[in-house]
Amino acid sequence: MRNGKKRKARAEGTAEVQRHAKEGVSLERAWRVTGKPKVLFPPKEYKYVNELAQLQFELIKLQEWVRLNGLKVGVLLAGRHAAGKGGVIKRIAEPLNPRICRIVALGTPTDRERGQWYFQRYVAELPGRGEIVLFDRSWYNRAGVERVMGFCTDEEYWEFLRACPVFEEMLIRSGIYLVKYWFSVSDEQQEERFRERMRNPFKRWKLSPMDLEARKRWVEYSKAKDTMFEYTDTKLSPWHVVDADNKKRARLNCIHHLLEQVPYRDMSPIQFPLPKRQSETGYIRPKKSSQNFVPKVY
């Protein structure tokens, strides 16, 4: 009799585990494939907020397609100081799950990292299966700021230009979707944005001594960018130039283009019935006076 009860309990326990597992799988998928994504063409008189919302919804579909199919997506964003890269990265990542879409902005390398193979610390940040990684300040630091500011030797610089196309070919052959954007801003627009950062206390933190030094070396940065394109703008891994004089248009154009670079399917979210809340039988709530509440100042 006891053995029978034990077997019944085990069977019920197994059934419960299987039920939860099936529910978990359903919730994980949670999207229904409905066909090819719609081609997005904005009307002549469009509103920025409306277009951004539509593009961000498509980004959510792309994210789910990447997750469900185990795709690996790496997006590199580079350009002049104050070209608007940060704003675009923010708008891309805003509606997405941070567990799937990561932003990588590595700081100054440590002494140990300086002694490593140059690409080594970036390799650790590459996307895994079902991941999107947005690189703000990628390995192209060497071709730009490090070259102009003298943070690397001539030998290190030229070795980077020779090795970079080979490195990126390896990434692409491994199955990574690698998309590179260069944000182009005019001399006049950059100066206006720098002055705005000086005036606006909410943006003042964006203006660093490095930005001011870069402003002085405008021509040197132009030459460095031209050489970088000459060596790394390849057929397999091309640079996509974004006209960034108008920030809002740059954001929309960049997101629209990104959606075209990774093949995904149109999807619609599946709605699940909301389960009933567990009854409070036997549960006694602690008194509110025993807890530290935030003062209601507003």
Secondary structure by P-SEA (a helix, b strand, c coil): caaaaaaaaaaaaaaaaaaaaaaaaaaaaccccccccccccccccccaaaaaaaaaaaaaaaaaaaaaabbbbbbbbbbcccccaaaaaaaaacccccccbbbbbbccccccccccccaaaaaaacccccbbbbbccccccccccccccccccaaaaaaaaaaaaaaaaaaaaaccbbbbbbbbbcaaaaaaaaaaaaacccccccccaaaaaaaaaaaaaaaaaaaaaaccccccbbbbbbbcccaaaaaaaaaaaaaaaccccbbbbbbbcccccccccccccccccccccccccc
